[in-house]
Amino acid sequence: MSVLIQVLEQTPTAHTRWEHVKFAFVDWEYVTTLRLDGQCGVWLDGTKHGESHRLASTATPGEAIFFLLTVFDRVAQCRRSGGSWIVGHDGRSVDSIRATRFPVRSDDGTA
């Protein structure tokens, strides 16, 4: 079972429409560090030397702290619940962070 975390492939500006922001996913099993960059960025470091992924770019450094803590909390909830999960967000707002099981199943139990 895995938890995939959504990361930004590039740093969007405040005016970049969400449809134009490129995202990727990182398996939580390969994340070694969750860190702040001292400004508004939140980063994940991977197991490979020099590997890092931008998790978010918030409006203020204070929001970056809450973004980091909220993602960490969502991952902990997913791991406690078991199964496979995707943790997604808009890359800017703490309120956008959501965790969803995958594969998504319908009410009748089919994928």
PyMOL commands that set and color helices and strands:
alter all, ss='L'
color gray80, all
select helices_A, chain A and resi 18-20+28-30+61-81+94-96
alter helices_A, ss='H'
color red, helices_A
select strands_A, chain A and resi 3-8+23-27+31-36+41-46+52-57+85-88+98-101
alter strands_A, ss='S'
color yellow, strands_A
deselect
rebuild
show_as cartoon
